[in-house]
Amino acid sequence: MAKMGRPKAIINKEEFEKLCALQCTLAEICDWFNVQDDTLNSWCKENYDGKTFSEIFKVKRGKGLVSLRRNQWKLAEKNAAMAIFLGKNYLGQKDNVEVTDNTAINKNIQCIADLINKPKPNRTEEDLAGE
């Protein structure tokens, strides 16, 4: 007698690992293979010594992270924004400049304040006529 029920899900292990490396979500991988999440989780347990999807994903996504980092470093050679991003994140570089000597700034502020507060000389009608 023929076996009844749903056909067994076909999940390609190599494709599954590539999708993990691309950081695809559980839902995206399920859509790719046209399976439910519990089916994918069961398949992972069968094919990876009882480990769940989450456990396998944490390991297999590493290859994708390495690839992404490699591409970022290549891009930094030609793209200043990427070089700045990597410098800030890996080398602790910053945009802000610390001012340690405020005396020059304070003198300029005082000069401006003096000019603003300086009383204006009384103007005559002749002065106004000349303008």
MIDO-21672 format. One line per field, with one value per atom (N, C-alpha, C): x, y, z; atom name; residue number from 1. Coordinates in steps of 0.02 Angstrom, whole numbers. Layout:
<nodes>
X	[X,...] $
Y	[Y,...] $
Z	[Z,...] $
atom	[CA,...] $
seq	[NUM,...] $
</nodes>
This chain:
<nodes>
X	[42,0,45,25,64,61,115,119,78,38,-6,25,2,24,61,88,124,190,211,277,331,387,441,470,484,512,582,596,662,700,749,790,863,892,961,1007,1050,1094,1141,1169,1216,1179,1119,1080,1061,1041,1023,1081,1141,1199,1216,1206,1218,1168,1105,1054,1069,1094,1115,1172,1220,1277,1255,1201,1174,1130,1128,1089,1014,991,919,884,825,787,756,731,697,639,600,542,565,619,644,669,703,728,670,620,560,525,519,488,528,595,638,625,620,610,536,492,420,401,426,412,391,363,346,407,406,464,476,422,432,463,447,476,551,569,640,678,647,679,690,641,647,702,705,756,826,832,897,917,869,884,906,876,894,963,980,1041,1101,1089,1143,1145,1143,1152,1107,1043,995,994,1032,1034,976,951,894,917,869,884,926,906,942,1015,1028,1097,1138,1108,1143,1153,1102,1106,1164,1172,1225,1294,1302,1366,1374,1324,1328,1327,1301,1299,1368,1412,1480,1517,1507,1540,1517,1454,1427,1454,1462,1490,1562,1600,1670,1671,1627,1624,1605,1557,1535,1592,1628,1684,1739,1753,1804,1785,1721,1698,1701,1687,1693,1764,1812,1882,1904,1882,1898,1868,1805,1771,1805,1832,1865,1925,1955,2012,1992,1929,1906,1853,1825,1768,1784,1791,1810,1760,1695,1644,1652,1668,1677,1741,1793,1855,1843,1804,1787,1746,1697,1655,1698,1742,1784,1833,1859,1904,1870,1808,1771,1755,1736,1714,1771,1826,1881,1941,1949,2009,1992,1928,1909,1917,1919,1927,1861,1867,1809,1808,1750,1742,1754,1733,1735,1806,1820,1885,1879,1923,1921,1961,1931,1965,1988,2053,2080,2096,2112,2129,2073,2033,1976,1991,2053,2067,2055,2075,2064,1990,1953,1880,1848,1869,1840,1855,1916,1933,1889,1877,1835,1763,1738,1670,1666,1716,1716,1718,1758,1760,1693,1660,1594,1544,1547,1501,1513,1577,1593,1565,1571,1545,1469,1437,1363,1341,1374,1354,1380,1425,1456,1402,1397,1346,1362,1310,1318,1318,1360,1361,1296,1279,1218,1225,1174,1176,1137,1163,1129,1090,1050,1012,1058,1115,1163,1191,1203,1228,1178,1115,1063,1052,1060,1051,1104,1163,1217,1209,1165,1156,1112] $
Y	[-58,0,63,115,177,217,250,290,354,372,431,488,547,605,654,703,754,728,754,734,765,730,753,818,866,931,920,954,950,1014,1006,1062,1045,1085,1074,1104,1063,1084,1140,1135,1187,1253,1251,1312,1342,1298,1320,1359,1332,1364,1430,1434,1496,1550,1530,1577,1603,1559,1580,1630,1617,1662,1730,1733,1796,1831,1803,1832,1830,1782,1775,1755,1780,1764,1694,1669,1604,1605,1658,1664,1664,1698,1701,1633,1598,1531,1483,1488,1446,1460,1524,1542,1514,1517,1492,1418,1379,1307,1287,1336,1323,1274,1289,1247,1291,1261,1295,1298,1343,1349,1287,1253,1192,1136,1136,1087,1100,1163,1181,1165,1179,1165,1089,1050,976,952,981,963,978,1036,1054,1003,982,932,866,847,785,788,846,853,882,909,941,915,851,818,847,857,878,952,991,1064,1099,1151,1189,1238,1267,1317,1373,1398,1455,1438,1378,1358,1353,1325,1318,1386,1429,1495,1535,1533,1570,1551,1487,1462,1479,1465,1473,1545,1590,1660,1692,1661,1687,1695,1648,1653,1716,1732,1792,1855,1855,1913,1925,1872,1878,1908,1884,1909,1983,2002,2071,2116,2093,2132,2140,2087,2089,2141,2141,2190,2261,2271,2337,2363,2320,2341,2358,2320,2335,2403,2413,2475,2535,2526,2581,2608,2567,2590,2644,2644,2691,2739,2725,2764,2794,2859,2893,2882,2881,2871,2803,2752,2686,2685,2718,2721,2757,2810,2846,2802,2768,2722,2669,2637,2585,2614,2673,2706,2720,2744,2759,2694,2642,2581,2536,2536,2491,2526,2590,2625,2678,2686,2734,2807,2819,2888,2926,2993,3035,3094,3124,3185,3247,3246,3307,3325,3390,3416,3448,3429,3457,3522,3574,3638,3641,3647,3648,3719,3765,3833,3879,3903,3945,4019,4038,4109,4151,4126,4165,4173,4119,4122,4171,4167,4212,4285,4301,4369,4394,4351,4370,4383,4342,4350,4416,4431,4493,4554,4551,4607,4619,4566,4572,4600,4576,4602,4676,4697,4768,4811,4787,4825,4832,4779,4780,4827,4825,4864,4936,4952,5019,5070,5123,5173,5209,5223,5258,5333,5369,5442,5473,5528,5563,5586,5576,5596,5660,5701,5764,5757,5806,5805,5807,5839,5843,5774,5735,5666,5624,5631,5591,5612,5678,5704,5676,5662,5636,5563,5528,5456,5443] $
Z	[0,0,0,-36,-43,22,37,97,86,134,129,170,157,195,150,182,147,120,63,39,84,90,132,103,147,126,98,44,14,32,75,96,79,37,16,69,98,152,131,71,47,38,9,0,68,114,181,213,209,239,205,139,104,125,134,156,226,269,337,332,288,279,254,217,192,244,305,360,348,308,296,361,371,431,425,481,481,431,432,387,314,299,230,206,250,232,223,266,259,192,175,111,53,57,4,-10,44,36,38,46,47,103,164,222,281,331,393,439,487,531,574,595,634,591,526,480,473,465,457,521,578,642,650,631,634,587,528,479,507,540,570,622,664,716,685,629,595,563,536,496,534,593,631,703,711,777,832,817,867,882,844,856,822,854,827,772,738,686,716,774,804,818,842,856,792,741,676,644,647,617,647,713,746,719,703,678,604,564,491,468,508,488,492,529,537,471,425,360,323,330,298,330,396,430,409,401,378,308,265,196,195,236,240,264,316,342,289,253,200,147,128,78,105,169,198,195,211,210,139,90,20,1,21,4,37,96,132,94,50,10,-40,-61,-112,-86,-29,-4,64,66,128,184,167,219,253,214,244,286,263,302,369,367,429,475,448,487,522,484,513,564,551,598,664,661,722,760,724,757,781,746,763,795,780,804,857,873,924,903,838,813,822,828,841,793,784,745,786,850,890,910,909,927,996,1041,1108,1111,1139,1147,1220,1228,1296,1319,1273,1291,1267,1314,1296,1300,1315,1326,1263,1205,1143,1129,1139,1128,1177,1240,1290,1274,1249,1231,1174,1124,1067,1090,1134,1159,1198,1238,1277,1231,1177,1129,1097,1078,1046,1096,1158,1210,1222,1223,1233,1177,1115,1058,1061,1082,1086,1141,1198,1256,1256,1211,1208,1191,1231,1215,1150,1112,1049,1062,1024,1034,1011,1042,1022,950,913,843,833,789,774,710,695,633,574,580,524,509,563,553,515,534,502,430,415,348,301,327,286,266,297,283,226] $
atom	[N,CA,C,N,CA,C,N,CA,C,N,CA,C,N,CA,C,N,CA,C,N,CA,C,N,CA,C,N,CA,C,N,CA,C,N,CA,C,N,CA,C,N,CA,C,N,CA,C,N,CA,C,N,CA,C,N,CA,C,N,CA,C,N,CA,C,N,CA,C,N,CA,C,N,CA,C,N,CA,C,N,CA,C,N,CA,C,N,CA,C,N,CA,C,N,CA,C,N,CA,C,N,CA,C,N,CA,C,N,CA,C,N,CA,C,N,CA,C,N,CA,C,N,CA,C,N,CA,C,N,CA,C,N,CA,C,N,CA,C,N,CA,C,N,CA,C,N,CA,C,N,CA,C,N,CA,C,N,CA,C,N,CA,C,N,CA,C,N,CA,C,N,CA,C,N,CA,C,N,CA,C,N,CA,C,N,CA,C,N,CA,C,N,CA,C,N,CA,C,N,CA,C,N,CA,C,N,CA,C,N,CA,C,N,CA,C,N,CA,C,N,CA,C,N,CA,C,N,CA,C,N,CA,C,N,CA,C,N,CA,C,N,CA,C,N,CA,C,N,CA,C,N,CA,C,N,CA,C,N,CA,C,N,CA,C,N,CA,C,N,CA,C,N,CA,C,N,CA,C,N,CA,C,N,CA,C,N,CA,C,N,CA,C,N,CA,C,N,CA,C,N,CA,C,N,CA,C,N,CA,C,N,CA,C,N,CA,C,N,CA,C,N,CA,C,N,CA,C,N,CA,C,N,CA,C,N,CA,C,N,CA,C,N,CA,C,N,CA,C,N,CA,C,N,CA,C,N,CA,C,N,CA,C,N,CA,C,N,CA,C,N,CA,C,N,CA,C,N,CA,C,N,CA,C,N,CA,C,N,CA,C,N,CA,C,N,CA,C,N,CA,C,N,CA,C,N,CA,C,N,CA,C,N,CA,C,N,CA,C,N,CA,C,N,CA,C,N,CA,C,N,CA,C,N,CA,C,N,CA,C,N,CA,C,N,CA,C,N,CA,C,N,CA,C,N,CA,C] $
seq	[1,1,1,2,2,2,3,3,3,4,4,4,5,5,5,6,6,6,7,7,7,8,8,8,9,9,9,10,10,10,11,11,11,12,12,12,13,13,13,14,14,14,15,15,15,16,16,16,17,17,17,18,18,18,19,19,19,20,20,20,21,21,21,22,22,22,23,23,23,24,24,24,25,25,25,26,26,26,27,27,27,28,28,28,29,29,29,30,30,30,31,31,31,32,32,32,33,33,33,34,34,34,35,35,35,36,36,36,37,37,37,38,38,38,39,39,39,40,40,40,41,41,41,42,42,42,43,43,43,44,44,44,45,45,45,46,46,46,47,47,47,48,48,48,49,49,49,50,50,50,51,51,51,52,52,52,53,53,53,54,54,54,55,55,55,56,56,56,57,57,57,58,58,58,59,59,59,60,60,60,61,61,61,62,62,62,63,63,63,64,64,64,65,65,65,66,66,66,67,67,67,68,68,68,69,69,69,70,70,70,71,71,71,72,72,72,73,73,73,74,74,74,75,75,75,76,76,76,77,77,77,78,78,78,79,79,79,80,80,80,81,81,81,82,82,82,83,83,83,84,84,84,85,85,85,86,86,86,87,87,87,88,88,88,89,89,89,90,90,90,91,91,91,92,92,92,93,93,93,94,94,94,95,95,95,96,96,96,97,97,97,98,98,98,99,99,99,100,100,100,101,101,101,102,102,102,103,103,103,104,104,104,105,105,105,106,106,106,107,107,107,108,108,108,109,109,109,110,110,110,111,111,111,112,112,112,113,113,113,114,114,114,115,115,115,116,116,116,117,117,117,118,118,118,119,119,119,120,120,120,121,121,121,122,122,122,123,123,123,124,124,124,125,125,125,126,126,126,127,127,127,128,128,128,129,129,129,130,130,130,131,131,131] $
</nodes>
